[in-house]
Each structure stands twice: as C-alpha cells, then as structure tokens.
C-alpha cells in the first residue's frame, strides 16, 4: 500500500500547495544543477556519449546543456544527468548522502523543452520528483548505502519517474506502473566511485525513470507495490528499512529544504576537513608544519580514503589531497582537482603530512583539525557545520558566483547574468525555452 499512498500524495499535490520557501529552494537547486551541468559539458565522457549518438544515428529532439548538439529525449537525460555529476559539485541531501537534482532535473528539462511545458508545472514536477526520491532514500538509508549501492542512482529512478509522470499527465495506475518499471532498473554500485561510471549513474537513473514513465503511458504494466513488496526495492536492496518514513507528514515536511549546495568540487563529506584546513592556513606556512591531524566522521575514510591519487578525479575521493589543497591554496574548486595539481610536487609532498583520524561521534558536516608544528607546538580548529550545509548555507551571492565560475568558459558574462535571473524567477518566465536557449551554445 505504501507505493500507492505515495503516488496518491504526489498526484493530489497542487502547485499552490507547495510552500513559497520550497519553491525558492527548488530554484536554487536548479541553478546549482544547471551550473555544474554546463561547466562539465565538454568533459571527455560527454564527448564519448555524443560520439555514440553519431554511431547510433539517433534523433535530435532536445538540447544538451552547454553544447550545440541536439539529441533524443532519452539520450538527453543521460548526458545532462552525467554532466551535472562529473565534477562532484552538485547538491547533496546530507541525511542520506544523496545528490537529488542530477536524476530529476534532466527529465523535467528534456520533457519541458519537447512539450513546451509551463514553468510552474516544470517546477512542480522537479519538486515532487526530488521529494519522492529523498523520501525513498530515507526509507532505506543507511543499510542500503552501506551495502554498496549508490543511493543517488537507485532512488533517483523514482524521482525521475515521478517528474516524468507529472509532465506526461499519468494517472494513478500509470504512475504506479512507471514506479515499477523504474524500480526494477534501480542500480549503481559504489565500487565505481572515482571513475567515469559514477556520474554515469545519475544519468542512467534519469534515463531509466523517464523510460519507465514513457512506457507506462503506453500501457506497459508492472508491479503496483515495488517499494514494499517482499521481493521489492526495500527488502531486496536494504538489510534494514523503515517504510513508515515514506509518507509521513506529506505536505508539511519537505525533504527538499534539506538539500545543500557545495562550495567545493568534491564529496560533501570532505567539506568540513577542507574548511578546517583553510582556517589552519591562517596560522602557519607549509614549511613549519610537521603534520595535520584531521578528526572526521567514519564515512570520510570509507568514501575518500585514497592516500595517493594519480588523477584529478581520484583527488576528489582523497581526504589527503583535499585537506592539502585546502591548506595550500585556500580553496577546493574544480581548478584544484586537475591532474597537474594532484601530481604537483609540493602537493604530493604535503599529502604525507595529512593524518586523518576517525571519530564516530562527529557528524558528516563536522571536523576537528590540529596542526602539529615542527617545534612541537599545536593549534586546533573545529568546524561545527561545514560551509554549504543546511546549518551554514551558501548565500545567494555565493551560489551565483559559483554558477558564474563554472560556466564562464562556455557562456559570456551577459548570458550568465540573464540566465541566473531567469532561473531565480523561473515561475514567471513565459516559456522554459527562454532558459534552455540561454543554457546552450549556438551552432
């Protein structure tokens, strides 16, 4: 019954029922998502998929963000979902370590462009897609994640199916079928972190969720209880789960409001350590540092324990590299995760001075770091809530700056400014194509 209740809740929620603060946070989420998608639009992995598009001779229906090429609906969701996760700079629901926009936003923009959907309907689809995705994540986290599933991908298919279902005007039975078709495609293994396949996950989640909704619209059938059945999503993909969390306080409690935006281009569990090392650099130059001890949440070493990264991508999964660049450069943007920075002699040398220590009492957004100087003296700092977390959020100004820094190599300054304004006033633009046309590159 839980799947049906969720579907009924989704279909019975009107745009007017959504609080203003949720709509505003959704627009920030879209702006953040769009910035990282455009910024990574020319990554080699995107080029590879577009080469495959040529090989397959597929259609040209909708846009690829940051590019001039047009592709079919399914390929667009794959590419735009991939590109938005390539830099590991997208949004995060810290309660479940989920990146909710990457599987959902590609769907609403592909369908929004193809069917010229009204901006308010698109916003509603995005919000309810993210809400469904995050609530399903709440049901199965943490055991599902601990087993090795990439929760962004596995729950993202449901968010994508929800958003597509709203935009395709599915009825309750059709949306139930879409959930079943999407849920049976839920996959994504954490083993792939640090490779091109990690960002492939949310792209496939977007694509699979859209496919589920498109098939359901045609009458394709599936189980109507994919979430709660004995051999369904929760019981098969989690050792422990709590289905009561799926629909609790629907319409009153919004998981989307817990969505946070990253100031650093790496896994969010690294952000407290980076913040701490940026603070520590005020007290010492590198040559007087014997070592830096960083006390962290257990997930930090589990997810980012690579001691000797060899590429920029591996550096995003290294507490050693991320703490080092925080201290040496006072930042951890995409520039700090280039191959040449990871291999730079002073960076490699300083990484040996980073000594992470697991402290199970620390939250994911908390860290304590201590410099031990060559003369034996010490200096400690504590980060209670990392920059970008819900309790220490990025300002609109910093979010706008992040968008500009990510997109300036692809879009001109005037276009960037216009795009930011239109996204933050999204419900009032005449057509979604106004936003998409600014987000793509002319032939």
C-alpha positions in Angstrom: 0.0 0.0 0.0 2.9 2.4 0.7 3.7 2.8 -3.0 0.1 3.6 -3.8 -0.2 6.1 -1.0 3.0 7.9 -2.2 1.6 8.0 -5.8 -1.8 9.4 -4.5 0.1 12.0 -2.4 2.1 13.1 -5.5 -0.9 13.3 -7.8 -3.0 15.2 -5.2 -0.4 17.9 -4.6 -1.1 21.1 -6.5 1.5 23.8 -7.2 -0.5 26.0 -4.9 0.0 23.6 -2.1 3.8 23.9 -2.2 5.2 26.5 0.3 7.0 29.5 -1.1 10.2 28.6 0.7 10.2 25.2 -1.0 9.7 26.8 -4.4 12.6 29.2 -3.8 14.9 26.4 -2.6 13.9 24.4 -5.7 15.0 27.3 -8.0 18.4 27.4 -6.1 18.7 23.7 -6.6 18.0 24.1 -10.4 20.5 26.9 -10.7 23.2 24.9 -8.9 22.4 21.8 -11.0 22.5 23.8 -14.3 25.8 25.4 -13.4 27.6 22.1 -12.8 26.0 20.6 -15.9 27.1 23.4 -18.2 30.5 23.5 -16.6 31.2 19.8 -17.4 29.6 19.8 -20.8 32.9 19.3 -22.7 34.2 16.6 -20.4 35.7 13.6 -22.4 33.0 11.3 -21.1 30.3 13.5 -22.6 32.2 13.6 -25.9 32.2 9.8 -25.8 28.4 9.5 -25.4 27.9 12.1 -28.2 30.2 10.0 -30.4 28.0 7.0 -29.7 25.0 9.1 -30.6 26.5 9.6 -34.1 27.2 5.9 -34.3 23.6 5.0 -33.5 22.2 7.8 -35.8 19.7 8.7 -33.1 17.2 11.6 -33.3 17.7 15.3 -32.5 14.8 16.3 -30.3 16.1 18.4 -27.4 19.2 20.2 -26.1 22.4 19.3 -24.3 23.2 21.9 -21.7 26.3 23.9 -22.6 26.6 22.4 -26.1 25.2 23.0 -29.5 24.3 19.3 -30.2 20.7 18.1 -30.0 19.8 14.5 -29.1 16.7 12.4 -28.4 14.8 12.6 -25.1 16.4 9.5 -23.5 20.0 10.4 -24.5 19.5 14.0 -23.3 18.6 12.8 -19.8 21.6 10.5 -19.8 24.0 13.2 -20.9 22.6 16.1 -18.8 22.5 13.8 -15.7 26.0 12.7 -16.3 27.5 16.1 -16.8 25.9 17.5 -13.7 27.6 14.9 -11.5 31.0 14.8 -13.3 32.6 17.5 -11.1 31.1 16.0 -7.9 30.0 19.6 -7.3 26.2 19.1 -7.3 23.7 19.4 -4.5 23.6 17.0 -1.5 20.9 15.8 0.9 23.3 15.1 3.8 20.9 12.9 5.7 21.3 10.2 3.0 24.4 11.4 1.0 22.1 11.7 -2.0 22.5 14.1 -4.9 18.9 14.6 -5.7 18.8 17.0 -8.7 21.0 15.0 -11.1 18.4 12.3 -11.9 15.4 14.6 -11.8 16.3 17.9 -13.5 17.4 16.3 -16.8 14.0 14.8 -17.1 12.0 18.0 -16.5 14.1 20.0 -18.9 14.0 17.3 -21.7 10.2 17.0 -21.4 9.8 20.6 -20.7 11.6 21.6 -23.9 9.9 18.9 -26.0 6.4 19.7 -24.9 6.9 23.3 -24.1 5.7 22.7 -20.5 4.7 25.7 -18.4 7.4 26.8 -15.9 5.1 26.3 -12.9 4.3 22.7 -14.0 8.0 22.1 -14.5 8.8 23.4 -11.1 6.1 21.2 -9.5 7.5 18.1 -11.3 11.0 18.9 -10.1 10.0 19.5 -6.5 7.8 16.4 -6.2 10.4 14.2 -8.1 13.1 15.3 -5.6 10.7 14.8 -2.7 9.8 11.3 -3.7 13.4 10.4 -4.3 14.6 11.7 -1.0 11.8 10.1 1.0 12.6 6.7 -0.6 16.2 7.3 0.4 15.1 7.9 4.0 13.3 4.5 4.0 16.4 2.5 3.1 19.3 4.6 4.4 21.9 3.8 5.8 21.8 0.0 5.3 21.2 0.3 1.6 24.2 2.7 1.2 26.4 0.5 3.5 25.7 -2.5 1.2 27.4 -0.6 -1.6 24.5 0.9 -3.6 24.9 4.4 -5.0 21.7 5.9 -3.5 21.6 8.8 -5.9 21.1 6.4 -8.7 19.0 3.7 -7.1 16.4 6.2 -5.6 16.9 8.6 -8.5 15.0 6.4 -10.9 11.9 7.0 -8.7 12.4 10.8 -8.7 12.9 10.8 -12.4 9.7 8.6 -12.9 7.8 10.9 -10.7 8.8 14.1 -12.5 8.1 12.5 -15.9 4.8 11.1 -14.7 3.6 14.6 -13.7 4.7 16.2 -17.0 3.2 13.3 -19.0 -0.1 13.6 -17.1 0.0 10.0 -15.9 -3.0 8.8 -13.9 -2.5 6.8 -10.6 -2.4 3.4 -12.3 0.1 4.6 -14.9 2.3 6.2 -12.3 2.3 3.0 -10.2 3.4 1.1 -13.3 6.1 3.8 -14.0 7.4 3.3 -10.5 7.6 -0.5 -11.0 9.4 -0.2 -14.4 11.8 2.4 -12.9 12.4 0.4 -9.7 13.3 -2.8 -11.5 16.1 -0.8 -13.2 17.4 0.7 -9.9 21.2 0.1 -9.8 24.5 1.8 -9.3 27.5 0.4 -7.3 29.7 2.5 -5.1 32.7 0.5 -6.4 32.6 2.8 -9.4 33.4 5.9 -7.4 36.5 7.7 -8.8 35.7 6.7 -12.4 33.6 8.0 -15.2 30.9 5.4 -14.3 30.0 7.3 -11.1 28.4 10.3 -12.9 27.0 7.8 -15.4 24.8 6.5 -12.5 22.5 9.6 -12.2 22.4 9.9 -15.9 21.1 6.4 -16.2 18.7 6.9 -13.3 17.2 9.9 -15.2 17.0 7.9 -18.4 15.5 4.8 -16.8 12.9 6.8 -14.9 11.9 8.7 -18.0 11.7 5.4 -19.9 9.5 3.9 -17.2 7.1 6.8 -17.4 7.0 6.7 -21.3 6.3 3.0 -21.3 3.6 3.3 -18.6 1.9 6.0 -20.7 1.7 3.4 -23.5 0.0 0.8 -21.1 3.2 -1.1 -20.1 2.4 -2.9 -16.9 4.5 -3.6 -13.7 4.1 -4.4 -10.1 2.0 -1.9 -8.2 3.9 -2.3 -4.9 7.6 -2.0 -6.0 8.7 -0.3 -2.7 7.1 -2.5 -0.1 6.7 -6.0 -1.7 8.6 -9.0 -0.2 10.8 -9.1 -3.3 10.6 -5.3 -3.9 13.0 -2.5 -3.7 13.3 -2.1 0.1 13.6 -5.7 1.1 15.9 -6.7 -1.7 18.3 -3.7 -1.6 18.4 -3.0 2.1 19.1 -5.1 5.2 17.1 -2.7 7.3 14.4 -0.2 6.2 11.5 1.8 7.6 8.6 2.2 5.2 6.8 4.4 7.7 9.1 7.3 6.7 7.9 7.2 3.1 4.7 9.2 3.5 5.0 10.8 7.0 4.0 14.4 7.2 3.5 14.7 3.5 2.9 18.3 2.5 4.1 19.5 5.9 7.7 18.2 6.0 9.8 18.9 2.9 13.0 16.9 2.4 13.9 19.3 -0.4 14.6 22.0 2.1 17.4 19.9 3.4 19.1 20.0 0.1 22.5 21.7 0.3 24.9 23.2 -2.2 28.6 22.6 -2.3 31.3 25.3 -2.2 33.9 22.7 -3.0 34.2 20.3 -6.0 34.3 17.0 -4.2 32.2 14.7 -2.0 30.4 16.7 0.7 31.9 14.5 3.5 35.2 16.2 2.7 33.9 19.8 3.2 34.4 20.1 6.9 38.0 19.0 6.6 38.6 21.5 3.8 37.0 24.2 5.9 39.2 23.3 8.8 42.4 23.3 6.8 41.5 26.7 5.2 41.2 28.0 8.7 44.5 26.5 9.8 46.4 28.1 6.9 46.0 31.4 8.7 48.3 30.2 11.5 51.2 28.7 9.6 53.2 28.4 6.3 53.7 24.9 4.9 57.4 24.7 5.8 56.7 24.9 9.5 54.1 22.1 9.6 55.1 18.7 10.8 51.6 17.2 10.3 47.9 18.0 10.3 45.6 15.6 12.2 42.1 15.7 10.9 39.3 14.1 13.0 36.4 13.1 10.8 33.2 11.2 10.5 33.7 7.5 9.6 32.3 8.0 6.1 35.2 10.2 5.2 37.8 7.4 5.1 35.3 4.9 3.8 34.5 7.1 0.8 37.6 9.3 0.4 40.5 7.3 1.7 42.7 7.3 -1.4 46.2 8.2 0.0 48.0 8.6 -3.3 45.6 9.9 -6.0 47.1 10.0 -9.5 44.3 12.0 -11.3 42.1 14.9 -10.6 39.1 12.6 -10.4 40.8 10.4 -7.8 41.7 13.5 -5.9 38.0 14.2 -5.3 38.0 10.9 -3.4 41.1 11.7 -1.3 41.0 13.3 2.2 44.7 13.6 1.8 44.6 15.6 -1.3 41.5 17.7 -0.4 42.9 18.7 3.0 46.2 19.5 1.3 44.8 21.9 -1.2 42.6 23.4 1.4 45.7 24.3 3.4 48.0 25.2 0.5 45.5 27.1 -1.8 42.6 28.1 0.5 40.1 26.6 -1.9 39.0 23.3 -3.4 37.3 24.2 -6.7 37.5 22.4 -9.9 40.9 24.1 -10.6 42.3 22.3 -7.5 41.2 18.9 -8.9 43.1 19.0 -12.2 45.6 16.2 -12.9 48.5 18.6 -12.9 47.6 19.9 -9.4 47.2 16.3 -8.0 50.7 15.5 -9.4 52.4 18.8 -8.4 55.5 18.0 -6.2 54.6 20.4 -3.4 51.1 18.9 -3.2 52.4 15.3 -3.3 54.9 16.1 -0.6 52.4 17.8 1.7 49.9 15.0 1.4 52.1 12.8 3.6 51.6 15.3 6.4 47.8 14.8 6.5 46.8 12.3 9.1 43.0 11.6 9.2 41.5 10.0 12.3 38.0 8.5 12.5 35.8 9.8 15.3 32.4 8.1 15.3 30.9 11.0 17.4 31.4 13.5 14.6 28.6 14.3 12.2 29.1 14.3 8.4 29.3 18.1 8.4 31.7 18.3 11.4 35.5 18.1 11.7 38.3 18.9 14.1 41.8 19.6 12.7 45.1 20.2 14.5 48.4 21.4 13.2 51.5 20.0 14.9 54.4 22.4 14.2 58.0 21.4 13.7 58.8 22.7 17.2 56.1 20.5 18.8 53.5 23.2 19.4 49.9 22.8 18.3 46.9 24.7 17.0 43.4 23.3 16.7 40.2 24.4 14.9 36.7 23.0 15.0 34.2 23.1 12.2 30.8 22.6 13.6 28.9 22.8 10.4 30.7 22.8 7.0 30.1 25.7 4.6 27.2 24.8 2.3 25.5 22.6 4.9 21.9 23.4 5.9 23.1 24.9 9.1 25.7 27.0 7.3 24.3 27.5 3.9 25.8 29.2 0.9 24.3 32.7 0.3 22.6 33.5 -3.0 25.6 35.7 -3.9 28.0 32.8 -3.4 25.7 30.5 -5.3 25.6 33.0 -8.2 29.4 33.3 -8.1 29.7 29.5 -8.2 27.4 29.4 -11.3 29.5 32.1 -13.0 32.8 30.4 -12.2 31.5 27.1 -13.6 30.1 28.4 -16.8 32.3 31.4 -17.8 34.4 29.3 -20.2 31.2 28.4 -22.2 28.8 31.3 -21.7 29.5 35.0 -21.9 29.1 37.3 -18.9 25.8 38.9 -20.1 24.3 35.5 -20.8 25.3 34.2 -17.4 23.6 37.1 -15.6 20.4 36.8 -17.7 20.3 33.1 -17.0 20.7 33.4 -13.3 17.9 36.0 -13.2 15.5 33.8 -15.3 16.1 30.7 -13.2 15.6 32.6 -9.9 12.3 34.0 -11.4 11.5 30.7 -13.2 7.8 30.6 -12.4 7.3 33.9 -14.2 9.2 33.2 -17.5 7.0 32.9 -20.5 8.4 29.5 -21.6 11.1 27.1 -20.5 12.8 27.6 -23.8 13.9 31.0 -22.7 16.1 29.3 -20.1 17.2 26.5 -22.3 18.2 28.8 -25.2 20.5 30.7 -22.8 22.0 27.5 -21.5 23.1 26.1 -24.8 25.7 27.1 -27.4 24.7 28.2 -30.8 25.9 26.2 -33.8 
